[in-house]
Amino acid sequence: MEYHIRVIMNIQFRVILTIAALSLALGIWLPNALSADELKEAKVTQVVQDVKLLPSNASARPAAVNDNVRQGTAVETGVQSRSELTFKDQTITRLGERTIFNVGQGARTIDLGSGEFLLYVPKKAGGANIKMGPVSAAITGTTVLGNVDPSGVTTFIVLEGSACIFLDSVGQSLFVGPGQKLTFDPMANRLEDPVDVDLNQVLTSPLIKDFRRLPSAPLIEQTIQNQRLAHGQTNGNDALTRAVRVAGASSVATATPEQFMRALNSIFVRLNPRELCEYVAMAVRARPDLAPQIVVAALTVRSVSPGTGLRDVKDFKQPVGKEISCDEVNCIIQAAIAAHPSAAKEIVDAAIAAAPLLRDCITPIPCQPANAFIEPRIINNLAPQSPEKP
């Protein structure tokens, strides 16, 4: 992408952020009521210390809350300074120190040269492409933190939701789930496997603690709770152990899939929606080999529980008065993915297959859940061809 902001040339360790229209190529849904103009203008909603507006046809001036930032106007933050901009669709962009931001043309894109940013994209309100040197990311309905060190080392943290990270130069793509961090090391020229990150520590970032509470804060808190439960920091394991023994197994680890699922369903039918979502993370951590089956059981427990007369998940339907909401569906799926990220695609595919009526609630995984490289194209015939004789 080409930028026409002359004032930022030859400035080192700066960030150029560009956000504009929605990227339809990623299949991101946009409400019909949202016009293109609403994605081409932001409003300054917070200023911390030295923040300037850099119009393309005028002198720089200090930024103030409620200033409009349109195409052709950049926002520059100084040392130990930060800023927040909010779009009409409620997308929020926060800029760390020594950052330059511009509302530009084309797809909604963030181009991070060096520095830190936070991006919050509301559910069903749009999506974003993030460019961080050779690394790019696609997100929708997600809250993320990104940082590019001057050395080129790039880190990307998903606070809630999910993202697909791409290293196009080698055809590598990875799924990053909620509460995970991915690192790119230019010396190795590869994306490292995502790892769990302590979100309580991440929340101390100035881009979070020095600003108003994010609209996605409850979802971030749920991610933290899911992490805690997924790591076994709960008494739920005791109940599961007892249920497994009643099912005829000596332990959770040695239970057959049938024994484990029978035991788990006996617990699921007693839980309210929030407890059910939380328990999924613990169950997946206990038996990651059964992650898809655990999610299916959680989604269909209301219709296959005793008294419904249903024997198989293929009979799934939402009984009147017992409908499961999209928020509950996503909570269950995200809890399972947080506990076993490498099974993300299998989890989502199983959920859609088991409950097709809930398809509109479930976001497919468009990238690989584990390290994957595109096989290089091999030219089979390298033998020289003799010229045709006259």
Number of C-alpha atoms within 10 A of each C-alpha: 9 6 13 11 15 8 12 16 10 8 10 11 16 24 29 24 23 25 26 25 21 23 19 13 7 14 11 18 15 17 10 6 6 13 13 11 10 14 22 21 20 27 18 21 20 20 19 18 15 17 24 19 24 24 19 15 8 9 8 16 12 13 23 17 13 13 14 18 24 17 18 16 21 24 26 28 25 18 12 12 18 25 31 24 24 20 21 16 18 17 21 21 23 24 26 26 25 22 27 26 27 28 25 25 17 14 18 21 25 26 19 27 22 24 22 23 24 20 21 25 24 18 15 13 18 25 27 26 23 21 21 24 16 14 23 19 21 22 23 24 21 24 27 21 20 20 22 22 13 13 10 17 16 24 19 23 27 24 28 27 25 26 26 20 24 22 19 13 10 15 13 19 25 25 26 31 30 31 26 23 23 22 19 21 14 15 9 8 12 19 23 15 17 22 15 17 18 14 21 11 8 16 13 11 13 16 23 16 12 13 16 11 10 14 14 19 14 12 18 23 15 20 25 21 15 28 25 17 23 24 13 16 12 12 10 15 17 10 12 22 20 15 23 25 16 13 19 13 18 13 15 21 12 12 19 15 14 10 18 27 20 17 24 23 17 18 16 21 16 12 14 9 17 12 11 20 26 24 26 29 32 27 26 23 20 19 18 19 13 17 26 23 19 26 28 21 24 23 24 21 20 20 22 20 17 12 8 10 10 14 12 11 17 12 13 19 19 14 11 6 6 10 11 15 12 14 10 17 19 17 24 26 26 28 28 31 30 28 30 21 24 21 20 27 20 17 25 24 15 18 27 19 14 24 19 15 12 18 15 10 15 18 16 15 17 15 19 20 23 19 15 14 14 10 8 8 6 6 6 6 7 6 6 6 7 6 6 5 4 3
